[in-house]
Amino acid sequence: MATLSSSFVMMRWELLSAMMMFFASTLNVVCRNNNRYALSFIFSAVGISMACWFVTSLLGIRLSFEIASREFWANSKQLIIYLLSHTPPDWQIS
């Protein structure tokens, strides 16, 4: 019992993404049969994104948006400082 519970804890994101892929595929088929092509396109996009999430999590690639956003703002700050320091003083903005 402990091995089952620990495996569910370790595989929670993989199981969630696999279930979301299944539901997206099922809802995609239902919407196509009912001629609701916009919803089927949305469910196809959800299924593809869940498949990518599933593969990246199985490969051990963890996407951390906190670190990515922190790096984005740090790089943006460095870029702005670089641009402001290299603009000529008589350059008109308007």
Biopython code that builds the backbone (N, CA, C, O; Angstrom):
import numpy as np
from Bio.PDB.StructureBuilder import StructureBuilder

atoms = [
    (1, "MET", "N", (0.823, -1.189, 0.000)),
    (1, "MET", "CA", (0.000, 0.000, 0.000)),
    (1, "MET", "C", (0.868, 1.255, 0.000)),
    (1, "MET", "O", (0.537, 2.250, -0.644)),
    (2, "ALA", "N", (1.975, 1.198, 0.723)),
    (2, "ALA", "CA", (2.871, 2.359, 0.760)),
    (2, "ALA", "C", (3.506, 2.603, -0.601)),
    (2, "ALA", "O", (3.731, 3.753, -0.979)),
    (3, "THR", "N", (3.795, 1.544, -1.337)),
    (3, "THR", "CA", (4.391, 1.743, -2.662)),
    (3, "THR", "C", (3.396, 2.371, -3.625)),
    (3, "THR", "O", (3.770, 3.198, -4.456)),
    (4, "LEU", "N", (2.122, 1.979, -3.515)),
    (4, "LEU", "CA", (1.103, 2.592, -4.382)),
    (4, "LEU", "C", (0.917, 4.068, -4.060)),
    (4, "LEU", "O", (0.854, 4.905, -4.960)),
    (5, "SER", "N", (0.830, 4.380, -2.774)),
    (5, "SER", "CA", (0.617, 5.780, -2.406)),
    (5, "SER", "C", (1.834, 6.629, -2.750)),
    (5, "SER", "O", (1.681, 7.766, -3.197)),
    (6, "SER", "N", (3.031, 6.106, -2.553)),
    (6, "SER", "CA", (4.217, 6.892, -2.901)),
    (6, "SER", "C", (4.347, 7.046, -4.418)),
    (6, "SER", "O", (4.813, 8.082, -4.890)),
    (7, "SER", "N", (3.946, 6.041, -5.180)),
    (7, "SER", "CA", (4.008, 6.173, -6.637)),
    (7, "SER", "C", (2.990, 7.194, -7.125)),
    (7, "SER", "O", (3.269, 7.916, -8.082)),
    (8, "PHE", "N", (1.815, 7.276, -6.497)),
    (8, "PHE", "CA", (0.843, 8.294, -6.874)),
    (8, "PHE", "C", (1.349, 9.687, -6.536)),
    (8, "PHE", "O", (1.111, 10.637, -7.282)),
    (9, "VAL", "N", (2.046, 9.808, -5.416)),
    (9, "VAL", "CA", (2.594, 11.109, -5.050)),
    (9, "VAL", "C", (3.699, 11.514, -6.018)),
    (9, "VAL", "O", (3.775, 12.674, -6.422)),
    (10, "MET", "N", (4.557, 10.566, -6.393)),
    (10, "MET", "CA", (5.663, 10.875, -7.301)),
    (10, "MET", "C", (5.175, 11.132, -8.731)),
    (10, "MET", "O", (5.780, 11.922, -9.455)),
    (11, "MET", "N", (4.104, 10.481, -9.137)),
    (11, "MET", "CA", (3.627, 10.590, -10.519)),
    (11, "MET", "C", (2.386, 11.478, -10.641)),
    (11, "MET", "O", (1.643, 11.348, -11.614)),
    (12, "ARG", "N", (2.145, 12.358, -9.698)),
    (12, "ARG", "CA", (0.889, 13.110, -9.706)),
    (12, "ARG", "C", (0.745, 13.983, -10.943)),
    (12, "ARG", "O", (-0.346, 14.036, -11.511)),
    (13, "TRP", "N", (1.807, 14.679, -11.393)),
    (13, "TRP", "CA", (1.680, 15.549, -12.547)),
    (13, "TRP", "C", (1.598, 14.745, -13.830)),
    (13, "TRP", "O", (0.901, 15.137, -14.766)),
    (14, "GLU", "N", (2.304, 13.625, -13.885)),
    (14, "GLU", "CA", (2.224, 12.777, -15.064)),
    (14, "GLU", "C", (0.837, 12.155, -15.194)),
    (14, "GLU", "O", (0.282, 12.070, -16.290)),
    (15, "LEU", "N", (0.280, 11.719, -14.052)),
    (15, "LEU", "CA", (-1.074, 11.158, -14.084)),
    (15, "LEU", "C", (-2.110, 12.216, -14.443)),
    (15, "LEU", "O", (-3.047, 11.947, -15.194)),
    (16, "LEU", "N", (-1.939, 13.409, -13.910)),
    (16, "LEU", "CA", (-2.866, 14.490, -14.234)),
    (16, "LEU", "C", (-2.806, 14.830, -15.719)),
    (16, "LEU", "O", (-3.844, 15.001, -16.358)),
    (17, "SER", "N", (-1.604, 14.928, -16.269)),
    (17, "SER", "CA", (-1.498, 15.258, -17.692)),
    (17, "SER", "C", (-2.025, 14.115, -18.564)),
    (17, "SER", "O", (-2.616, 14.370, -19.613)),
    (18, "ALA", "N", (-1.823, 12.861, -18.149)),
    (18, "ALA", "CA", (-2.365, 11.737, -18.919)),
    (18, "ALA", "C", (-3.898, 11.745, -18.893)),
    (18, "ALA", "O", (-4.538, 11.481, -19.910)),
    (19, "MET", "N", (-4.480, 12.046, -17.735)),
    (19, "MET", "CA", (-5.946, 12.125, -17.655)),
    (19, "MET", "C", (-6.475, 13.285, -18.493)),
    (19, "MET", "O", (-7.502, 13.151, -19.160)),
    (20, "MET", "N", (-5.784, 14.419, -18.465)),
    (20, "MET", "CA", (-6.217, 15.563, -19.269)),
    (20, "MET", "C", (-6.116, 15.257, -20.765)),
    (20, "MET", "O", (-6.969, 15.681, -21.545)),
    (21, "MET", "N", (-5.071, 14.521, -21.166)),
    (21, "MET", "CA", (-4.978, 14.118, -22.576)),
    (21, "MET", "C", (-6.150, 13.225, -22.958)),
    (21, "MET", "O", (-6.721, 13.382, -24.038)),
    (22, "PHE", "N", (-6.514, 12.293, -22.086)),
    (22, "PHE", "CA", (-7.632, 11.397, -22.370)),
    (22, "PHE", "C", (-8.940, 12.180, -22.492)),
    (22, "PHE", "O", (-9.703, 11.969, -23.434)),
    (23, "PHE", "N", (-9.203, 13.086, -21.539)),
    (23, "PHE", "CA", (-10.444, 13.855, -21.581)),
    (23, "PHE", "C", (-10.475, 14.787, -22.792)),
    (23, "PHE", "O", (-11.525, 14.960, -23.412)),
    (24, "ALA", "N", (-9.332, 15.389, -23.132)),
    (24, "ALA", "CA", (-9.289, 16.275, -24.298)),
    (24, "ALA", "C", (-9.552, 15.496, -25.572)),
    (24, "ALA", "O", (-10.241, 15.988, -26.465)),
    (25, "SER", "N", (-9.013, 14.285, -25.672)),
    (25, "SER", "CA", (-9.247, 13.459, -26.852)),
    (25, "SER", "C", (-10.712, 13.039, -26.951)),
    (25, "SER", "O", (-11.303, 13.080, -28.030)),
    (26, "THR", "N", (-11.289, 12.638, -25.825)),
    (26, "THR", "CA", (-12.687, 12.229, -25.820)),
    (26, "THR", "C", (-13.606, 13.387, -26.184)),
    (26, "THR", "O", (-14.514, 13.230, -27.000)),
    (27, "LEU", "N", (-13.371, 14.554, -25.577)),
    (27, "LEU", "CA", (-14.206, 15.716, -25.874)),
    (27, "LEU", "C", (-13.988, 16.222, -27.301)),
    (27, "LEU", "O", (-14.905, 16.771, -27.912)),
    (28, "ASN", "N", (-12.786, 16.040, -27.829)),
    (28, "ASN", "CA", (-12.524, 16.411, -29.214)),
    (28, "ASN", "C", (-13.379, 15.576, -30.167)),
    (28, "ASN", "O", (-13.966, 16.112, -31.107)),
    (29, "VAL", "N", (-13.449, 14.271, -29.928)),
    (29, "VAL", "CA", (-14.255, 13.387, -30.779)),
    (29, "VAL", "C", (-15.741, 13.729, -30.660)),
    (29, "VAL", "O", (-16.452, 13.756, -31.664)),
    (30, "VAL", "N", (-16.207, 13.987, -29.448)),
    (30, "VAL", "CA", (-17.618, 14.319, -29.242)),
    (30, "VAL", "C", (-17.968, 15.622, -29.955)),
    (30, "VAL", "O", (-19.014, 15.717, -30.597)),
    (31, "CYS", "N", (-17.101, 16.624, -29.845)),
    (31, "CYS", "CA", (-17.388, 17.913, -30.493)),
    (31, "CYS", "C", (-17.343, 17.804, -32.008)),
    (31, "CYS", "O", (-18.122, 18.468, -32.692)),
    (32, "ARG", "N", (-16.452, 16.986, -32.548)),
    (32, "ARG", "CA", (-16.419, 16.822, -34.005)),
    (32, "ARG", "C", (-17.660, 16.102, -34.513)),
    (32, "ARG", "O", (-18.154, 16.403, -35.600)),
    (33, "ASN", "N", (-18.159, 15.164, -33.742)),
    (33, "ASN", "CA", (-19.377, 14.465, -34.149)),
    (33, "ASN", "C", (-20.589, 15.383, -34.107)),
    (33, "ASN", "O", (-21.541, 15.184, -34.862)),
    (34, "ASN", "N", (-20.566, 16.391, -33.230)),
    (34, "ASN", "CA", (-21.683, 17.328, -33.108)),
    (34, "ASN", "C", (-21.470, 18.598, -33.928)),
    (34, "ASN", "O", (-22.196, 19.576, -33.747)),
    (35, "ASN", "N", (-20.480, 18.597, -34.829)),
    (35, "ASN", "CA", (-20.178, 19.730, -35.709)),
    (35, "ASN", "C", (-19.845, 21.003, -34.939)),
    (35, "ASN", "O", (-20.232, 22.097, -35.348)),
    (36, "ARG", "N", (-19.141, 20.863, -33.847)),
    (36, "ARG", "CA", (-18.651, 22.019, -33.081)),
    (36, "ARG", "C", (-17.136, 22.068, -33.256)),
    (36, "ARG", "O", (-16.371, 21.593, -32.417)),
    (37, "TYR", "N", (-16.735, 22.662, -34.378)),
    (37, "TYR", "CA", (-15.331, 22.606, -34.770)),
    (37, "TYR", "C", (-14.459, 23.543, -33.950)),
    (37, "TYR", "O", (-13.277, 23.260, -33.755)),
    (38, "ALA", "N", (-15.003, 24.641, -33.469)),
    (38, "ALA", "CA", (-14.206, 25.560, -32.652)),
    (38, "ALA", "C", (-13.829, 24.893, -31.328)),
    (38, "ALA", "O", (-12.684, 24.981, -30.883)),
    (39, "LEU", "N", (-14.799, 24.229, -30.707)),
    (39, "LEU", "CA", (-14.498, 23.526, -29.457)),
    (39, "LEU", "C", (-13.555, 22.354, -29.681)),
    (39, "LEU", "O", (-12.708, 22.066, -28.836)),
    (40, "SER", "N", (-13.694, 21.684, -30.804)),
    (40, "SER", "CA", (-12.786, 20.574, -31.084)),
    (40, "SER", "C", (-11.368, 21.087, -31.297)),
    (40, "SER", "O", (-10.409, 20.419, -30.911)),
    (41, "PHE", "N", (-11.218, 22.264, -31.905)),
    (41, "PHE", "CA", (-9.895, 22.859, -32.052)),
    (41, "PHE", "C", (-9.297, 23.203, -30.693)),
    (41, "PHE", "O", (-8.109, 22.978, -30.464)),
    (42, "ILE", "N", (-10.112, 23.749, -29.790)),
    (42, "ILE", "CA", (-9.639, 24.088, -28.441)),
    (42, "ILE", "C", (-9.205, 22.827, -27.701)),
    (42, "ILE", "O", (-8.158, 22.819, -27.054)),
    (43, "PHE", "N", (-10.002, 21.758, -27.792)),
    (43, "PHE", "CA", (-9.635, 20.525, -27.115)),
    (43, "PHE", "C", (-8.403, 19.876, -27.744)),
    (43, "PHE", "O", (-7.629, 19.215, -27.051)),
    (44, "SER", "N", (-8.221, 20.059, -29.040)),
    (44, "SER", "CA", (-6.990, 19.567, -29.679)),
    (44, "SER", "C", (-5.781, 20.302, -29.139)),
    (44, "SER", "O", (-4.747, 19.687, -28.877)),
    (45, "ALA", "N", (-5.897, 21.616, -28.970)),
    (45, "ALA", "CA", (-4.794, 22.405, -28.418)),
    (45, "ALA", "C", (-4.493, 22.001, -26.975)),
    (45, "ALA", "O", (-3.333, 21.923, -26.572)),
    (46, "VAL", "N", (-5.549, 21.746, -26.204)),
    (46, "VAL", "CA", (-5.348, 21.292, -24.819)),
    (46, "VAL", "C", (-4.654, 19.932, -24.804)),
    (46, "VAL", "O", (-3.751, 19.707, -23.998)),
    (47, "GLY", "N", (-5.064, 19.035, -25.679)),
    (47, "GLY", "CA", (-4.442, 17.713, -25.749)),
    (47, "GLY", "C", (-2.981, 17.776, -26.148)),
    (47, "GLY", "O", (-2.154, 17.052, -25.595)),
    (48, "ILE", "N", (-2.655, 18.640, -27.105)),
    (48, "ILE", "CA", (-1.261, 18.777, -27.534)),
    (48, "ILE", "C", (-0.414, 19.384, -26.428)),
    (48, "ILE", "O", (0.711, 18.940, -26.196)),
    (49, "SER", "N", (-0.938, 20.394, -25.743)),
    (49, "SER", "CA", (-0.167, 20.998, -24.649)),
    (49, "SER", "C", (0.018, 20.020, -23.495)),
    (49, "SER", "O", (1.078, 19.998, -22.870)),
    (50, "MET", "N", (-1.001, 19.208, -23.203)),
    (50, "MET", "CA", (-0.846, 18.207, -22.154)),
    (50, "MET", "C", (0.151, 17.117, -22.557)),
    (50, "MET", "O", (0.876, 16.593, -21.711)),
    (51, "ALA", "N", (0.185, 16.782, -23.833)),
    (51, "ALA", "CA", (1.164, 15.800, -24.307)),
    (51, "ALA", "C", (2.583, 16.337, -24.156)),
    (51, "ALA", "O", (3.490, 15.605, -23.760)),
    (52, "CYS", "N", (2.771, 17.610, -24.472)),
    (52, "CYS", "CA", (4.094, 18.213, -24.288)),
    (52, "CYS", "C", (4.481, 18.255, -22.816)),
    (52, "CYS", "O", (5.630, 17.990, -22.463)),
    (53, "TRP", "N", (3.517, 18.589, -21.953)),
    (53, "TRP", "CA", (3.775, 18.623, -20.511)),
    (53, "TRP", "C", (4.114, 17.219, -20.008)),
    (53, "TRP", "O", (5.007, 17.055, -19.176)),
    (54, "PHE", "N", (3.408, 16.218, -20.509)),
    (54, "PHE", "CA", (3.644, 14.829, -20.113)),
    (54, "PHE", "C", (5.060, 14.396, -20.494)),
    (54, "PHE", "O", (5.768, 13.793, -19.687)),
    (55, "VAL", "N", (5.466, 14.703, -21.717)),
    (55, "VAL", "CA", (6.792, 14.287, -22.186)),
    (55, "VAL", "C", (7.894, 15.018, -21.423)),
    (55, "VAL", "O", (8.892, 14.408, -21.036)),
    (56, "THR", "N", (7.719, 16.321, -21.205)),
    (56, "THR", "CA", (8.750, 17.053, -20.477)),
    (56, "THR", "C", (8.861, 16.578, -19.038)),
    (56, "THR", "O", (9.962, 16.536, -18.490)),
    (57, "SER", "N", (7.750, 16.221, -18.418)),
    (57, "SER", "CA", (7.829, 15.733, -17.042)),
    (57, "SER", "C", (8.434, 14.338, -16.984)),
    (57, "SER", "O", (9.132, 14.015, -16.023)),
    (58, "LEU", "N", (8.184, 13.500, -17.992)),
    (58, "LEU", "CA", (8.818, 12.191, -18.006)),
    (58, "LEU", "C", (10.318, 12.281, -18.249)),
    (58, "LEU", "O", (11.082, 11.457, -17.745)),
    (59, "LEU", "N", (10.740, 13.275, -19.016)),
    (59, "LEU", "CA", (12.167, 13.465, -19.261)),
    (59, "LEU", "C", (12.876, 14.155, -18.102)),
    (59, "LEU", "O", (14.104, 14.240, -18.081)),
    (60, "GLY", "N", (12.113, 14.639, -17.151)),
    (60, "GLY", "CA", (12.707, 15.293, -15.990)),
    (60, "GLY", "C", (12.923, 16.772, -16.178)),
    (60, "GLY", "O", (13.622, 17.401, -15.383)),
    (61, "ILE", "N", (12.340, 17.341, -17.213)),
    (61, "ILE", "CA", (12.471, 18.777, -17.450)),
    (61, "ILE", "C", (11.366, 19.474, -16.665)),
    (61, "ILE", "O", (10.180, 19.256, -16.914)),
    (62, "ARG", "N", (11.759, 20.292, -15.741)),
    (62, "ARG", "CA", (10.788, 21.012, -14.925)),
    (62, "ARG", "C", (10.747, 22.462, -15.371)),
    (62, "ARG", "O", (11.780, 23.126, -15.446)),
    (63, "LEU", "N", (9.569, 22.942, -15.662)),
    (63, "LEU", "CA", (9.399, 24.317, -16.100)),
    (63, "LEU", "C", (8.983, 25.154, -14.907)),
    (63, "LEU", "O", (7.889, 24.985, -14.368)),
    (64, "SER", "N", (9.849, 26.047, -14.502)),
    (64, "SER", "CA", (9.564, 26.907, -13.374)),
    (64, "SER", "C", (9.319, 28.320, -13.891)),
    (64, "SER", "O", (10.241, 28.975, -14.376)),
    (65, "PHE", "N", (8.105, 28.780, -13.792)),
    (65, "PHE", "CA", (7.773, 30.100, -14.294)),
    (65, "PHE", "C", (8.295, 31.197, -13.376)),
    (65, "PHE", "O", (8.507, 32.328, -13.815)),
    (66, "GLU", "N", (8.502, 30.867, -12.099)),
    (66, "GLU", "CA", (9.032, 31.859, -11.174)),
    (66, "GLU", "C", (10.461, 32.226, -11.546)),
    (66, "GLU", "O", (10.811, 33.406, -11.577)),
    (67, "ILE", "N", (11.274, 31.241, -11.825)),
    (67, "ILE", "CA", (12.662, 31.492, -12.201)),
    (67, "ILE", "C", (12.719, 32.157, -13.572)),
    (67, "ILE", "O", (13.518, 33.068, -13.790)),
    (68, "ALA", "N", (11.881, 31.707, -14.488)),
    (68, "ALA", "CA", (11.875, 32.281, -15.834)),
    (68, "ALA", "C", (11.457, 33.746, -15.800)),
    (68, "ALA", "O", (12.044, 34.570, -16.501)),
    (69, "SER", "N", (10.464, 34.079, -15.006)),
    (69, "SER", "CA", (10.032, 35.475, -14.943)),
    (69, "SER", "C", (11.090, 36.337, -14.263)),
    (69, "SER", "O", (11.302, 37.483, -14.660)),
    (70, "ARG", "N", (11.752, 35.802, -13.251)),
    (70, "ARG", "CA", (12.816, 36.539, -12.575)),
    (70, "ARG", "C", (13.968, 36.815, -13.548)),
    (70, "ARG", "O", (14.508, 37.921, -13.568)),
    (71, "GLU", "N", (14.344, 35.823, -14.349)),
    (71, "GLU", "CA", (15.407, 36.012, -15.339)),
    (71, "GLU", "C", (14.971, 36.986, -16.434)),
    (71, "GLU", "O", (15.779, 37.778, -16.918)),
    (72, "PHE", "N", (13.706, 36.930, -16.822)),
    (72, "PHE", "CA", (13.199, 37.841, -17.847)),
    (72, "PHE", "C", (13.316, 39.285, -17.387)),
    (72, "PHE", "O", (13.794, 40.140, -18.134)),
    (73, "TRP", "N", (12.878, 39.565, -16.150)),
    (73, "TRP", "CA", (12.929, 40.942, -15.665)),
    (73, "TRP", "C", (14.359, 41.399, -15.441)),
    (73, "TRP", "O", (14.669, 42.570, -15.662)),
    (74, "ALA", "N", (15.242, 40.501, -15.008)),
    (74, "ALA", "CA", (16.653, 40.870, -14.835)),
    (74, "ALA", "C", (17.300, 41.182, -16.180)),
    (74, "ALA", "O", (18.052, 42.149, -16.301)),
    (75, "ASN", "N", (17.008, 40.364, -17.189)),
    (75, "ASN", "CA", (17.553, 40.637, -18.522)),
    (75, "ASN", "C", (16.959, 41.906, -19.127)),
    (75, "ASN", "O", (17.658, 42.654, -19.811)),
    (76, "SER", "N", (15.684, 42.150, -18.878)),
    (76, "SER", "CA", (15.052, 43.373, -19.375)),
    (76, "SER", "C", (15.683, 44.606, -18.744)),
    (76, "SER", "O", (15.912, 45.611, -19.418)),
    (77, "LYS", "N", (15.962, 44.522, -17.445)),
    (77, "LYS", "CA", (16.599, 45.643, -16.755)),
    (77, "LYS", "C", (17.988, 45.902, -17.317)),
    (77, "LYS", "O", (18.361, 47.054, -17.540)),
    (78, "GLN", "N", (18.757, 44.845, -17.549)),
    (78, "GLN", "CA", (20.098, 45.011, -18.119)),
    (78, "GLN", "C", (20.031, 45.589, -19.525)),
    (78, "GLN", "O", (20.867, 46.414, -19.894)),
    (79, "LEU", "N", (19.056, 45.171, -20.308)),
    (79, "LEU", "CA", (18.906, 45.688, -21.667)),
    (79, "LEU", "C", (18.549, 47.167, -21.660)),
    (79, "LEU", "O", (19.101, 47.942, -22.441)),
    (80, "ILE", "N", (17.639, 47.560, -20.794)),
    (80, "ILE", "CA", (17.244, 48.975, -20.721)),
    (80, "ILE", "C", (18.414, 49.837, -20.273)),
    (80, "ILE", "O", (18.636, 50.915, -20.825)),
    (81, "ILE", "N", (19.165, 49.374, -19.277)),
    (81, "ILE", "CA", (20.334, 50.125, -18.820)),
    (81, "ILE", "C", (21.371, 50.235, -19.940)),
    (81, "ILE", "O", (21.978, 51.289, -20.129)),
    (82, "TYR", "N", (21.569, 49.150, -20.674)),
    (82, "TYR", "CA", (22.519, 49.171, -21.786)),
    (82, "TYR", "C", (22.074, 50.147, -22.861)),
    (82, "TYR", "O", (22.882, 50.926, -23.367)),
    (83, "LEU", "N", (20.790, 50.112, -23.213)),
    (83, "LEU", "CA", (20.288, 51.012, -24.251)),
    (83, "LEU", "C", (20.363, 52.473, -23.813)),
    (83, "LEU", "O", (20.721, 53.343, -24.607)),
    (84, "LEU", "N", (20.028, 52.740, -22.556)),
    (84, "LEU", "CA", (20.069, 54.120, -22.081)),
    (84, "LEU", "C", (21.495, 54.639, -21.976)),
    (84, "LEU", "O", (21.737, 55.828, -22.183)),
    (85, "SER", "N", (22.425, 53.777, -21.662)),
    (85, "SER", "CA", (23.810, 54.239, -21.540)),
    (85, "SER", "C", (24.474, 54.432, -22.898)),
    (85, "SER", "O", (25.472, 55.147, -22.989)),
    (86, "HIS", "N", (23.955, 53.823, -23.946)),
    (86, "HIS", "CA", (24.558, 53.946, -25.272)),
    (86, "HIS", "C", (23.788, 54.871, -26.217)),
    (86, "HIS", "O", (24.153, 54.984, -27.388)),
    (87, "THR", "N", (22.762, 55.516, -25.750)),
    (87, "THR", "CA", (22.059, 56.479, -26.608)),
    (87, "THR", "C", (22.786, 57.815, -26.536)),
    (87, "THR", "O", (23.302, 58.193, -25.484)),
    (88, "PRO", "N", (22.824, 58.522, -27.650)),
    (88, "PRO", "CA", (23.500, 59.828, -27.622)),
    (88, "PRO", "C", (22.705, 60.830, -26.784)),
    (88, "PRO", "O", (21.478, 60.753, -26.732)),
    (89, "PRO", "N", (23.385, 61.759, -26.137)),
    (89, "PRO", "CA", (22.671, 62.713, -25.254)),
    (89, "PRO", "C", (21.766, 63.668, -26.022)),
    (89, "PRO", "O", (20.801, 64.174, -25.450)),
    (90, "ASP", "N", (22.043, 63.933, -27.302)),
    (90, "ASP", "CA", (21.201, 64.855, -28.058)),
    (90, "ASP", "C", (20.111, 64.148, -28.856)),
    (90, "ASP", "O", (19.484, 64.755, -29.725)),
    (91, "TRP", "N", (19.885, 62.889, -28.571)),
    (91, "TRP", "CA", (18.871, 62.117, -29.286)),
    (91, "TRP", "C", (17.483, 62.504, -28.802)),
    (91, "TRP", "O", (17.207, 62.476, -27.603)),
    (92, "GLN", "N", (16.616, 62.863, -29.728)),
    (92, "GLN", "CA", (15.265, 63.292, -29.375)),
    (92, "GLN", "C", (14.338, 62.094, -29.355)),
    (92, "GLN", "O", (14.390, 61.251, -30.250)),
    (93, "ILE", "N", (13.500, 62.014, -28.353)),
    (93, "ILE", "CA", (12.570, 60.907, -28.219)),
    (93, "ILE", "C", (11.370, 61.077, -29.131)),
    (93, "ILE", "O", (10.905, 60.112, -29.737)),
    (94, "SER", "N", (10.864, 62.308, -29.232)),
    (94, "SER", "CA", (9.663, 62.520, -30.062)),
    (94, "SER", "C", (9.979, 62.796, -31.494)),
    (94, "SER", "O", (9.070, 62.993, -32.300)),
]
sb = StructureBuilder()
sb.init_structure("model")
sb.init_model(0)
sb.init_chain("A")
sb.init_seg("    ")
for serial, (resi, resn, name, xyz) in enumerate(atoms, 1):
    if name == "N":
        sb.init_residue(resn, " ", resi, " ")
    sb.init_atom(name, np.array(xyz, "f"), 0.0, 1.0, " ", f" {name:<3s}", serial, name[0])
structure = sb.get_structure()
